[in-house]
Amino acid sequence: MIALSKIIPLTFLSIGIFLLIQVIAPLLSYQVWEIRQNLNSGVLISPNSSGGGNVLGISVQSKDNFPLFISSLKRETQAGYKDFSITIPRLKIERAKVEVDSNDLSDSLAHLPGSALPGEKGNVFISGHSALSQIFNLKQALFASLTDLKTGDGITIEVGGAKFRYEVAGFKVVDPKDLSVINAPDSLGRYISLMTCVPPGLNFKRLIVLGKMI
């Protein structure tokens, strides 16, 4: 019979190895994903960066050493609703709440103030947290698996009984202070952008998933 003095250290060692794998595996997986995206550069989307990447009324501010897009833009006409829902079948996200015109990501996904509303021309810009591992993937970290999306995947926005369907068009990884991604690729289309931190759970860069309404 194995002595208790040996079982306890082995148990802690096993737990430590398990937790280490949970941390390392997502980081390695992300690195492989990013390399594949770079090899297939035609998939990458570069939203219109006119204005040198500066967007009037929007700035990058640090909160607890975490760079955030903060918008002070006000609408001439209010949205008429406080939130809408987003469904992404590939990620098993079903009618997740998105706060309209919000700079606060603490409780739900946030729609950047001043960006296009669902169905409008422009870019519906939505931000959400990521997580280092599925184990630590808290309810508010809904965008932890954005790298699992593929070109052509569907995104559905529902608000006021209406549904707006978008299709994933591409991906872009940028510096956390790059405001150019807020702009739509052109002035005529109806787009949606989903933004989260990468590598998973860290805030070194930002991943943008760009979709276009179909």
DRENDO-1510 file (C-alpha; in Angstrom, 1 decimal, always signed):
<recs>
REC; n; res; u; v; w
REC; 1; MET; +0.0; +0.0; +0.0 .
REC; 2; ILE; +1.3; +3.4; -1.0 .
REC; 3; ALA; +2.0; +5.5; +2.1 .
REC; 4; LEU; -0.1; +8.6; +2.6 .
REC; 5; SER; +3.0; +10.7; +2.6 .
REC; 6; LYS; +3.6; +9.7; -1.0 .
REC; 7; ILE; +0.0; +10.0; -2.2 .
REC; 8; ILE; -0.4; +13.6; -1.1 .
REC; 9; PRO; +2.6; +14.9; -3.1 .
REC; 10; LEU; +1.6; +12.9; -6.1 .
REC; 11; THR; -1.9; +14.3; -6.0 .
REC; 12; PHE; -0.6; +17.9; -5.8 .
REC; 13; LEU; +1.9; +17.1; -8.6 .
REC; 14; SER; -0.9; +15.7; -10.8 .
REC; 15; ILE; -3.1; +18.8; -10.1 .
REC; 16; GLY; -0.2; +21.1; -10.9 .
REC; 17; ILE; +0.5; +19.3; -14.2 .
REC; 18; PHE; -3.2; +19.4; -15.2 .
REC; 19; LEU; -3.5; +23.1; -14.5 .
REC; 20; LEU; -0.2; +23.8; -16.4 .
REC; 21; ILE; -1.6; +21.9; -19.4 .
REC; 22; GLN; -4.8; +24.0; -19.2 .
REC; 23; VAL; -2.7; +27.1; -19.4 .
REC; 24; ILE; -0.1; +26.1; -22.0 .
REC; 25; ALA; -2.5; +24.2; -24.4 .
REC; 26; PRO; -4.7; +27.3; -25.3 .
REC; 27; LEU; -1.6; +29.4; -25.8 .
REC; 28; LEU; +0.0; +26.9; -28.2 .
REC; 29; SER; -3.3; +26.4; -30.0 .
REC; 30; TYR; -3.5; +30.1; -30.5 .
REC; 31; GLN; +0.1; +30.3; -31.8 .
REC; 32; VAL; -0.7; +27.6; -34.4 .
REC; 33; TRP; -3.9; +29.4; -35.4 .
REC; 34; GLU; -2.1; +32.7; -35.9 .
REC; 35; ILE; +0.7; +31.0; -38.0 .
REC; 36; ARG; -2.0; +29.5; -40.2 .
REC; 37; GLN; -3.7; +32.8; -40.7 .
REC; 38; ASN; -0.4; +34.5; -41.6 .
REC; 39; LEU; +0.3; +31.7; -44.2 .
REC; 40; ASN; -3.1; +32.3; -45.7 .
REC; 41; SER; -2.9; +36.1; -45.7 .
REC; 42; GLY; -5.7; +36.3; -48.2 .
REC; 43; VAL; -8.1; +35.5; -45.4 .
REC; 44; LEU; -7.1; +38.5; -43.4 .
REC; 45; ILE; -9.3; +41.6; -43.6 .
REC; 46; SER; -8.0; +45.1; -43.2 .
REC; 47; PRO; -10.8; +47.5; -42.3 .
REC; 48; ASN; -10.6; +51.0; -43.7 .
REC; 49; SER; -7.9; +52.8; -41.7 .
REC; 50; SER; -8.5; +56.3; -43.1 .
REC; 51; GLY; -7.6; +59.0; -40.7 .
REC; 52; GLY; -4.5; +57.3; -39.5 .
REC; 53; GLY; -6.3; +54.9; -37.3 .
REC; 54; ASN; -7.8; +57.7; -35.2 .
REC; 55; VAL; -11.5; +57.8; -34.6 .
REC; 56; LEU; -13.1; +61.0; -33.5 .
REC; 57; GLY; -14.7; +60.6; -30.1 .
REC; 58; ILE; -13.1; +57.3; -29.3 .
REC; 59; SER; -9.9; +56.8; -27.3 .
REC; 60; VAL; -7.9; +54.0; -25.7 .
REC; 61; GLN; -7.9; +54.2; -21.9 .
REC; 62; SER; -6.2; +51.9; -19.4 .
REC; 63; LYS; -8.2; +50.3; -16.7 .
REC; 64; ASP; -6.2; +48.1; -14.3 .
REC; 65; ASN; -3.5; +48.0; -16.9 .
REC; 66; PHE; -6.0; +46.8; -19.5 .
REC; 67; PRO; -6.3; +49.0; -22.6 .
REC; 68; LEU; -10.0; +49.6; -23.5 .
REC; 69; PHE; -11.7; +51.3; -26.3 .
REC; 70; ILE; -13.8; +54.1; -24.7 .
REC; 71; SER; -16.3; +56.0; -26.8 .
REC; 72; SER; -18.0; +59.3; -25.9 .
REC; 73; LEU; -20.0; +59.4; -29.1 .
REC; 74; LYS; -23.7; +60.2; -28.7 .
REC; 75; ARG; -26.5; +59.3; -31.1 .
REC; 76; GLU; -28.8; +62.0; -32.5 .
REC; 77; THR; -31.6; +59.5; -32.3 .
REC; 78; GLN; -31.6; +56.9; -29.5 .
REC; 79; ALA; -31.6; +53.2; -30.4 .
REC; 80; GLY; -35.0; +52.6; -28.9 .
REC; 81; TYR; -33.7; +49.5; -27.1 .
REC; 82; LYS; -31.1; +48.9; -24.4 .
REC; 83; ASP; -29.7; +45.6; -25.6 .
REC; 84; PHE; -29.9; +43.0; -28.4 .
REC; 85; SER; -28.9; +39.3; -28.6 .
REC; 86; ILE; -26.2; +37.5; -30.6 .
REC; 87; THR; -26.2; +33.9; -31.7 .
REC; 88; ILE; -23.1; +32.2; -33.0 .
REC; 89; PRO; -23.8; +28.4; -33.7 .
REC; 90; ARG; -20.2; +27.5; -34.2 .
REC; 91; LEU; -19.3; +28.7; -30.7 .
REC; 92; LYS; -22.5; +27.4; -29.1 .
REC; 93; ILE; -23.5; +31.0; -28.2 .
REC; 94; GLU; -27.2; +31.3; -28.1 .
REC; 95; ARG; -29.0; +34.6; -27.7 .
REC; 96; ALA; -26.2; +36.2; -25.6 .
REC; 97; LYS; -27.0; +39.7; -24.3 .
REC; 98; VAL; -25.2; +42.6; -25.8 .
REC; 99; GLU; -25.5; +46.0; -24.1 .
REC; 100; VAL; -26.1; +48.8; -26.6 .
REC; 101; ASP; -23.8; +51.9; -26.5 .
REC; 102; SER; -21.8; +50.5; -23.6 .
REC; 103; ASN; -18.1; +50.8; -22.5 .
REC; 104; ASP; -18.6; +48.3; -19.7 .
REC; 105; LEU; -17.6; +44.7; -20.4 .
REC; 106; SER; -17.9; +43.5; -16.8 .
REC; 107; ASP; -21.4; +42.0; -17.1 .
REC; 108; SER; -22.1; +41.2; -20.7 .
REC; 109; LEU; -20.9; +41.8; -24.3 .
REC; 110; ALA; -20.6; +45.5; -25.1 .
REC; 111; HIS; -21.7; +47.3; -28.3 .
REC; 112; LEU; -19.3; +50.3; -28.8 .
REC; 113; PRO; -21.2; +53.6; -28.4 .
REC; 114; GLY; -21.6; +55.3; -31.8 .
REC; 115; SER; -20.9; +52.2; -33.9 .
REC; 116; ALA; -23.6; +51.0; -36.3 .
REC; 117; LEU; -26.8; +49.4; -34.9 .
REC; 118; PRO; -27.8; +46.0; -36.1 .
REC; 119; GLY; -28.9; +46.2; -39.8 .
REC; 120; GLU; -27.5; +49.6; -40.4 .
REC; 121; LYS; -24.7; +50.5; -42.8 .
REC; 122; GLY; -21.4; +50.7; -41.1 .
REC; 123; ASN; -19.8; +48.4; -38.5 .
REC; 124; VAL; -21.6; +46.9; -35.5 .
REC; 125; PHE; -18.7; +46.7; -33.1 .
REC; 126; ILE; -19.0; +44.3; -30.2 .
REC; 127; SER; -16.3; +43.5; -27.6 .
REC; 128; GLY; -16.1; +40.6; -25.1 .
REC; 129; HIS; -13.6; +39.0; -22.8 .
REC; 130; SER; -11.6; +35.9; -23.5 .
REC; 131; ALA; -10.3; +33.4; -21.0 .
REC; 132; LEU; -7.0; +31.5; -20.6 .
REC; 133; SER; -8.8; +28.1; -20.6 .
REC; 134; GLN; -12.2; +26.6; -20.9 .
REC; 135; ILE; -12.0; +25.8; -17.2 .
REC; 136; PHE; -11.6; +29.5; -16.4 .
REC; 137; ASN; -14.1; +30.5; -19.1 .
REC; 138; LEU; -16.6; +32.3; -17.0 .
REC; 139; LYS; -20.0; +33.3; -18.2 .
REC; 140; GLN; -18.8; +36.7; -19.2 .
REC; 141; ALA; -15.9; +35.4; -21.3 .
REC; 142; LEU; -18.1; +34.4; -24.2 .
REC; 143; PHE; -15.5; +35.4; -26.8 .
REC; 144; ALA; -12.9; +33.0; -25.5 .
REC; 145; SER; -13.2; +30.7; -28.6 .
REC; 146; LEU; -13.4; +33.3; -31.4 .
REC; 147; THR; -10.4; +31.6; -33.1 .
REC; 148; ASP; -12.7; +28.6; -33.6 .
REC; 149; LEU; -14.7; +30.5; -36.1 .
REC; 150; LYS; -14.2; +29.9; -39.8 .
REC; 151; THR; -14.9; +32.0; -42.9 .
REC; 152; GLY; -18.5; +31.6; -43.9 .
REC; 153; ASP; -19.8; +30.9; -40.4 .
REC; 154; GLY; -23.1; +32.6; -39.4 .
REC; 155; ILE; -23.7; +35.3; -36.8 .
REC; 156; THR; -27.3; +36.3; -36.1 .
REC; 157; ILE; -28.4; +39.4; -34.3 .
REC; 158; GLU; -32.0; +39.6; -32.9 .
REC; 159; VAL; -33.7; +42.8; -31.7 .
REC; 160; GLY; -37.3; +43.9; -31.6 .
REC; 161; GLY; -38.5; +40.8; -33.4 .
REC; 162; ALA; -36.1; +41.3; -36.3 .
REC; 163; LYS; -33.2; +39.1; -37.3 .
REC; 164; PHE; -30.0; +40.3; -39.0 .
REC; 165; ARG; -27.7; +37.6; -40.4 .
REC; 166; TYR; -24.0; +38.1; -41.0 .
REC; 167; GLU; -21.4; +35.8; -42.4 .
REC; 168; VAL; -17.8; +35.7; -41.2 .
REC; 169; ALA; -15.6; +37.3; -43.8 .
REC; 170; GLY; -12.2; +37.3; -42.2 .
REC; 171; PHE; -9.9; +37.9; -39.3 .
REC; 172; LYS; -7.3; +40.5; -38.1 .
REC; 173; VAL; -4.9; +40.6; -35.2 .
REC; 174; VAL; -3.9; +44.1; -34.1 .
REC; 175; ASP; -2.3; +46.2; -31.4 .
REC; 176; PRO; -4.6; +46.9; -28.5 .
REC; 177; LYS; -4.4; +50.7; -29.4 .
REC; 178; ASP; -5.3; +50.2; -33.1 .
REC; 179; LEU; -8.6; +52.1; -33.5 .
REC; 180; SER; -8.7; +51.6; -37.3 .
REC; 181; VAL; -10.6; +48.3; -36.8 .
REC; 182; ILE; -13.6; +50.3; -35.7 .
REC; 183; ASN; -14.1; +51.6; -39.2 .
REC; 184; ALA; -16.1; +49.5; -41.7 .
REC; 185; PRO; -14.1; +48.3; -44.7 .
REC; 186; ASP; -16.3; +50.5; -47.0 .
REC; 187; SER; -19.0; +53.1; -46.7 .
REC; 188; LEU; -21.8; +51.1; -48.3 .
REC; 189; GLY; -21.8; +47.6; -46.7 .
REC; 190; ARG; -23.3; +46.4; -43.4 .
REC; 191; TYR; -20.7; +44.8; -41.2 .
REC; 192; ILE; -20.2; +43.4; -37.8 .
REC; 193; SER; -16.9; +43.1; -35.8 .
REC; 194; LEU; -16.3; +40.9; -32.8 .
REC; 195; MET; -13.3; +41.8; -30.7 .
REC; 196; THR; -11.5; +40.0; -27.9 .
REC; 197; CYS; -8.0; +39.7; -26.4 .
REC; 198; VAL; -5.4; +37.3; -27.7 .
REC; 199; PRO; -3.6; +35.2; -26.8 .
REC; 200; PRO; -6.5; +33.7; -24.8 .
REC; 201; GLY; -6.8; +35.4; -21.4 .
REC; 202; LEU; -4.0; +37.8; -22.1 .
REC; 203; ASN; -4.2; +41.3; -23.4 .
REC; 204; PHE; -1.1; +41.5; -25.7 .
REC; 205; LYS; -3.1; +41.9; -28.9 .
REC; 206; ARG; -6.7; +42.1; -30.2 .
REC; 207; LEU; -8.4; +39.6; -32.5 .
REC; 208; ILE; -11.1; +41.1; -34.8 .
REC; 209; VAL; -13.6; +38.8; -36.5 .
REC; 210; LEU; -15.2; +40.7; -39.3 .
REC; 211; GLY; -18.6; +39.6; -40.7 .
REC; 212; LYS; -20.8; +41.0; -43.5 .
REC; 213; MET; -24.6; +41.1; -43.6 .
REC; 214; ILE; -26.2; +38.6; -46.0 .
</recs>
